[in-house]
Amino acid sequence: MKQDLNQIKENRLAGRYPTFYTVELDSGTGITRDLSTAGVCFTTANEIESDSMLRCFILMQKMGKNMTRIRCEGRVVRVNKSADGWEVAVNFTTLEW
């Protein structure tokens, strides 16, 4: 049976946008794949336990201006092995600019 990808509903609280920002973790670093006001998906070399609480910092810079370090906390809702390491999806509970 052929599925129309436009008909598939995703479990997301907000639209996500493709990004490539550095993520600082207690266990190392990662690179964002996409980001929204409700969550982030990133890749990292280290496996992170699903359903755990995670604190991280996302380093953002726009148009050559000063680096902004955003403090994020949230629940890990998905962890998948990928060619680049581990893909981790987090729903934010706290975001501090």
RAFEN-V894810 format. One record per residue. N is the residue number from 1. OMEGA is omega as a letter, one per 30 degrees, with the letter a starting at -180 (NA if undefined). BURIAL is + if it has 16 or more other C-alpha atoms within 10 Angstrom, else -. D_FIRST is the distance of its C-alpha to the first C-alpha in Angstrom with 2 decimals. Layout:
BEGIN
n/omega/burial/d_first
N/OMEGA/BURIAL/D_FIRST
N/OMEGA/BURIAL/D_FIRST
END
This chain:
BEGIN
n/omega/burial/d_first
1/a/-/0.00
2/l/-/3.79
3/l/-/6.49
4/a/-/9.94
5/l/-/12.41
6/a/-/15.08
7/a/-/13.65
8/l/-/13.85
9/l/-/17.29
10/l/-/19.47
11/a/-/22.36
12/a/-/25.09
13/a/-/28.40
14/l/-/29.12
15/l/-/27.72
16/a/+/28.21
17/l/-/29.65
18/l/-/29.64
19/l/+/33.04
20/l/-/35.03
21/l/+/37.83
22/l/+/39.67
23/l/+/39.20
24/l/+/42.21
25/l/-/41.63
26/a/-/44.17
27/a/-/42.49
28/a/-/42.33
29/l/+/40.47
30/l/+/36.99
31/l/+/35.38
32/l/+/33.29
33/l/+/29.81
34/a/+/29.53
35/l/+/31.82
36/l/+/32.21
37/a/-/34.86
38/a/+/32.88
39/a/+/31.98
40/l/+/31.62
41/a/+/29.45
42/l/+/31.53
43/l/+/31.80
44/a/+/34.78
45/a/+/36.19
46/l/-/36.85
47/l/-/34.48
48/a/+/34.84
49/l/-/34.25
50/l/+/31.38
51/l/-/32.72
52/l/-/36.11
53/a/+/38.16
54/l/+/38.66
55/l/+/41.31
56/l/+/41.01
57/l/+/42.45
58/a/+/40.55
59/a/+/42.82
60/l/+/42.22
61/a/-/44.18
62/l/-/43.80
63/l/-/45.54
64/l/-/48.16
65/a/-/49.43
66/l/-/50.35
67/l/-/47.81
68/a/-/46.53
69/a/+/45.83
70/l/-/43.51
71/a/+/43.77
72/l/+/40.54
73/l/+/39.91
74/a/+/36.75
75/l/+/34.46
76/a/+/32.17
77/l/+/28.72
78/l/+/26.73
79/l/+/27.85
80/l/-/25.77
81/l/-/27.20
82/l/-/26.73
83/a/-/28.33
84/a/-/31.00
85/a/-/31.89
86/l/+/30.51
87/a/+/28.42
88/l/+/29.82
89/a/+/28.80
90/l/+/31.63
91/a/+/32.06
92/l/+/35.60
93/l/-/38.27
94/l/-/41.08
95/a/+/41.46
96/a/-/44.97
97/NA/-/45.91
END
